[in-house]
Amino acid sequence: MSEKNLVLVYDDDCPVCSNYVQMLRIRESIGELKLVNARDGGELVDELTAKGINLDKGMVLIMDGRTYCNSDTIHALALISSPSGIVNRFNYWIFKSKYRSYLLYPILRFLRGVLLTILGKKKLNNLESG
């Protein structure tokens, strides 16, 4: 299997998002995961915004030119993660199902919003003009 180009765009100001991406262990045969903090902006964030991708709705995974958003992101990450460690095994067990990922993701997104509000963090608002 050849290595893939993997990029994950996420909100580093969200403690849950930040801890999640730090604990991910992508299988070595898949490739190295490049992490991009959406709050830093940059060309990639601008491209995603131009495509109408709302980064407040979740992480974005780009794998070999294909873009995965929201529940598709956590589903894809579960499938390419290493089974090493209890957290990664649990992540795989929960999110290996596309249907379960789809059902659970809105709850996770809601809880992220509550947490950011409690912490006094602003939304990314990458799709708002001006």
N, C-alpha and C positions, 0 to 999 in steps of 0.2 A: 504494500500500500504506500503510495507516495504521500509526502507531507503536504498538508493543506495550508493555505494562508488564512489565519484566523485573527479576527479583530473583534473585540467586545467593547462597545460603547456603553458606559454606565454612569451613574451619579455617585461620585466619590463622597459627596457630603451626606449621603444616606448611610448611616452606620450598618444597616442590614445589607444593603447592596455592596458596600465596600468589603464587609466581612465575607459575604458570599463569594465574591470573585477571588478573594485571597485564599479561600479554602478549596476552590476548584482545582482539581488535578486532572488535567487533560492527558489522555493516553499519549505516551511518547511517540507512538506510531502515527498519530494524527498530526502533530506539529506543535509549535509554540504559540501560545495565546498572547496576543498583544492587547494590553488594556489601554483604553482611552477614556479619560474623565470628560464627560459631556460638558461639565462646567468650564473647562478650559477652552472650549470653542475650537476653532481651527477649521481647516479645509474639510475634513471628514464630517464634522458636525454641520457645517454649512451645506454640504452635499445632501446629507440626510434631511435637513430642514427643507431644502429645495424640492426634495421628493415628497414632502408632506408628512414625514415621519415625526410624530410627536414624542419627544424623548421623555416627557413627563409620564407617558403611558408605559414606559419600561425600557429595559435594556435592548440593545440591538447587536446581533451577532452577524458578522460578515465572514462567510466561509466559502472560499473559492469563487468569489464574485457574487454569491447568492446572499441576499439579505433576509435575516430572520428577525421578526419583531415580537415583543410581548411574550405570550405563552409559547409561541414557536421557538423563541430563544431559549427558555429554560428547558424545553423538551429536547432541543438539539444539544444543549450543553450536557444534559443528563446522559444522552446517548454516546457522547464522545469522551466523557469523563472516565478516569481510571477508577476501578473498584477499590482502590486502596483507601483505608480509613473508614471509620463508621459513618462519618458525615457524608462522604461521597457515596457510600453504599445506600444510605437512606435517601439521598438526593436522587439517585438512580431509581430506586424502588418507587418513589413518589411520582417523579416526572418522566419516567420512561413511557408512560401512557400519554399519548397526545390528548386524549379526552380528559384525563385527570388534570393535565397541565392547563387545558382550556378552562376547566371548572374552577380550579384553585387560583389561577392568576389574578382575576379581578379582586379577590379577597386580599391577596398579597399586595396588590397595587393600592387598595384602599388603606391597608395598614401602614404602608410606606408613607402615604399622604398624611395620615394621622401623626406618625412619628416625626415627619418633617415639621409639621405645625407645632407640635410639642417642643421641638428643639429650636424653633424660631427660624428655620431655614426656608428660603423662598423656593418656589417651583422653578424649573429650568425655563419655562415659557419660550422655548425655541421657535414656536410657530406664531407668536404674537408679533405684530408689526409695530415699529416705532418704539 
